[in-house]
Amino acid sequence: MTGWLRRWRRKRILAQKRIPERLWQEVIAAQPLLMRMSVPAQQQLHELATLLVAEKRFYGIAGLQVGPWQTTTIAALGCVPVLELGLDWYRGWCSIVIYPGGFRARHAYPDDAGVIHEQVTELIGEAWDGGPLVLSWEDIQGGVRLDGYNVVLHEFAHKLDMRNGVANGMPPLHRGMSRRDWTRAFTNAWNQAQAAAAAGEELVLDRYALESPGEFFAVACEVFFELPERLCAGYPAVYEQLRRFFRQDPLQRSSSSQAIYRPLTTERN
Ligand SMILES: [Zn+2]
């Protein structure tokens, strides 16, 4: 679709298929993350979420009935990262698959000898490169608290990371940002986290971040939006890079919030 046609279509969607105001307000009220945003930011999010609902296909499986409450909740949370970037950052894939709860995923991987093995993992979310985004509805509902744990933010962050290839912890950076500064900030934080984990100390991010640089980025994004004070205190250079990337400063919003951090143990992907 050309840029002109897409803009025309989006204008029409906003005029005809806008998420109803009452439903939107109920979804906002159920999510502390959205409640603490300014009214203009919530309105901007309303437009983005309306477009996301129209442009993606939502599939409930394993018996889950997907209705406006589910699609609006997922779209509202999923559009937080692109609030200042625009919906085009989510182009190139079309499906959002929702399980009632955690699900089992089968992955094939080669060993050093080139032999293919199959592994079954219990997951609560998954993002495929160029493919669907998969979520557990139970964990979306359970992730309402501002505790640095949000499976929707996590999986959509992977989608941003995948815009320039595999999820390696570095999405395409904006003009004026430096790959060297980004790499230095994340590498230093990664090394600190490894050392803290080895010493048995409390970690700034959930231990799952240490699975890979891609997971470190996705978990850092969850904490950036939900507990910005924690990320800023623990890894100020990472906070600064994410602030520049997302063009948002969640610290400005959260000064009045009462956030609690809890260590997390659930498996993600
Ligand atoms: Zn992940």
Boltz pocket constraint, residues with backbone or C-beta under 6 A from the ligand:
constraints:
  - pocket:
      binder: B
      contacts: [[A, 154], [A, 158], [A, 214], [A, 215], [A, 218], [A, 268], [A, 269]]
      max_distance: 6.0
